[in-house]
Amino acid sequence: MCLGDALTVMRSQDDTSCDLIYLDPPFMTQRVQATQAGAVFDDRWPGGFREYLAFLRPRLEQARRLLAQSGSLYLHLDWRTVHYVKCLADEIFGIENFLNEIVWSYRTGGRSDRWFARKHDTLLLYAKQAGRHVFHVQRNGSFRTDGLLYDDTGRPYKKTRKGRLYFHPDGPACTDVWEIPFLSTVSCERTGYPAQKPEALLERIIRTSTDPGQLVADFFCGSGTTLAVAKRLGRRYFGCDVSHEAVTVTRQRLRSVPACKRPAAD
Ligand SMILES: C[S@@+](CC[C@H](N)C(=O)[O-])C[C@H]1O[C@@H](n2cnc3c(N)ncnc32)[C@H](O)[C@@H]1O
């Protein structure tokens, strides 16, 4: 974990050294993002999209260079920039390596009476090389129970033309719409750092796209959510941020996460 601009830090890393890169850059909110204690990072872009995309381009190029052949990039954005950045990222990663547009849906926060409440972020998922990428199906929630039959052992199934369709005991496979609550104002995860993401979001990403022991990197690490979850799940981790506050919060947070003593596989 170090203090520094993502570009400088990325340039100092070896080719193909990262198994997963999660990037959660400023969202072009055109505001200074602050805690009650004061300014933390400046998200104003007087040059608009041109300036924002010029900032992201070299960092995405570096992300591609740093990814292992089986690696993946999750690029976290929202409605303001995602459509512009998608075109840029396709150019850099190749549209054939684009795997998913993940909608992270949440319900908390304000509402407007002038447009539909904006209650999702978008994560663009790219493989360095589609087909060679690590991908472990995640399961969450429960199946519809209407019309289910039960076999002699009590296992639920559905009758189809091909025979019995049994349901996976761990629930349905996750789709590209993720219902994960935003951190509540009183969540014990909260560090006070602006734009902090929930650990459950990073847990799904890390479990899907890495194996234990692999290297997870986050070059806009903020409060250190990615690194803390990676440590808890027994992955190696590396990150940086340009803000002193971020580095302080992340270091403190990492100290409180016990090292994982899990076996070699999840
Ligand atoms: C959206 S926040 C990341 C929040 C983080 N995912 C979390 O859960 O706490 C974006 C971060 O990018 C950092 N940042 C902005 N410009 C940067 C740059 N050029 N290099 C590295 N970090 C930068 C900001 O300081 C801020 O912490």
The ligand as a MOL file (V3000), in Angstrom:
LIG
                    3D

  0  0  0     0  0            999 V3000
M  V30 BEGIN CTAB
M  V30 COUNTS 27 29 0 0 0
M  V30 BEGIN ATOM
M  V30 1 C -14.2620 6.6440 -5.5020 0
M  V30 2 S -12.9120 6.8280 -4.4480 0 CHG=1
M  V30 3 C -12.4440 5.1410 -4.1090 0
M  V30 4 C -13.2140 4.5660 -2.9700 0
M  V30 5 C -12.8050 3.1430 -2.5920 0
M  V30 6 N -13.1890 2.1760 -3.5870 0
M  V30 7 C -13.3700 2.7370 -1.2360 0
M  V30 8 O -14.1040 1.7500 -1.1280 0
M  V30 9 O -13.0760 3.4450 -0.2670 0 CHG=-1
M  V30 10 C -11.7020 7.3750 -5.5940 0
M  V30 11 C -10.3000 7.5200 -5.0150 0
M  V30 12 O -9.4140 7.8470 -6.0730 0
M  V30 13 C -8.3800 8.6390 -5.5220 0
M  V30 14 N -7.6720 9.3000 -6.6160 0
M  V30 15 C -8.0550 10.3600 -7.3600 0
M  V30 16 N -7.1310 10.6440 -8.2990 0
M  V30 17 C -6.1580 9.7110 -8.1580 0
M  V30 18 C -4.9480 9.4410 -8.8390 0
M  V30 19 N -4.5460 10.1930 -9.8650 0
M  V30 20 N -4.1790 8.3980 -8.4300 0
M  V30 21 C -4.5670 7.6200 -7.3760 0
M  V30 22 N -5.6980 7.8410 -6.6890 0
M  V30 23 C -6.4910 8.8580 -7.0740 0
M  V30 24 C -9.0910 9.5630 -4.5680 0
M  V30 25 O -8.2040 10.0920 -3.6170 0
M  V30 26 C -10.1420 8.6140 -3.9750 0
M  V30 27 O -9.6810 8.0480 -2.7790 0
M  V30 END ATOM
M  V30 BEGIN BOND
M  V30 1 1 1 2
M  V30 2 1 2 3
M  V30 3 1 2 10
M  V30 4 1 3 4
M  V30 5 1 4 5
M  V30 6 1 5 6
M  V30 7 1 5 7
M  V30 8 2 7 8
M  V30 9 1 7 9
M  V30 10 1 10 11
M  V30 11 1 11 12
M  V30 12 1 11 26
M  V30 13 1 12 13
M  V30 14 1 13 14
M  V30 15 1 13 24
M  V30 16 1 14 15
M  V30 17 1 14 23
M  V30 18 2 15 16
M  V30 19 1 16 17
M  V30 20 1 17 18
M  V30 21 2 17 23
M  V30 22 1 18 19
M  V30 23 2 18 20
M  V30 24 1 20 21
M  V30 25 2 21 22
M  V30 26 1 22 23
M  V30 27 1 24 25
M  V30 28 1 24 26
M  V30 29 1 26 27
M  V30 END BOND
M  V30 END CTAB
M  END
